[in-house]
Amino acid sequence: MFAQEWIGGIAATLTTCSFIPQVWRVLQTRHTKDISLGMYILFTTGVALWLVYGIQLEAWPIIVANAITLLLAGIVLTLKLRFG
């Protein structure tokens, strides 16, 4: 179980950190024209459901990664709705 949690933690870190450049870019430029609203609505909803799932399982890699990703995706989605 220890190795599985480390693998999950590393995977969660990598996939979560992949959103940082997108959020940074949108915050800097306020340019969201090329971002798909439908994709970000579906993605953010899916991440929220993953977070609920992780909480139900009490699985920390799922909880932490999806809480952070939900915040990052939520920022992009909010900016897309505001400036889109």
Stockholm file with secondary structure:
# STOCKHOLM 1.0

chainA/1-84         MFAQEWIGGIAATLTTCSFIPQVWRVLQTRHTKDISLGMYILFTTGVALWLVYGIQLEAWPIIVANAITLLLAGIVLTLKLRFG
#=GR chainA/1-84 SS CHHHHHHHHHHHHHHHHTTHHHHHHHHHHCCCTTSCHHHHHHHHHHHHHHHHHHHHHTCHHHHHHHHHHHHHHHHHHHHHHHHC
#=GC SS_cons        CHHHHHHHHHHHHHHHHTTHHHHHHHHHHCCCTTSCHHHHHHHHHHHHHHHHHHHHHTCHHHHHHHHHHHHHHHHHHHHHHHHC
//
